[in-house]
Amino acid sequence: MRQRRLAWLGFVLAALQAPVSAWLVADESWLFSLCVALMVAIVIIADDAARRRPANATGD
């Protein structure tokens, strides 16, 4: 549970850093932060779905 909270904290920090970076920097490097935040969120959501699935369920 603690790792999940840290993962969500990482997502929130990366998601908040993107608009701040876009405001401060003239180039498009803020897009990388946004992509990383989205990847972290997808991994967290997929992990949540896998944890809620019964152990003997198939992936069909």
Buried (B, 14 or more C-beta within 10 A) or exposed (E): EEEEEEBEEBBEEBBEBBEEBBEEEEEEEBEEBBEBBBEBBEEBEEEEEEEEEEEEEEEE
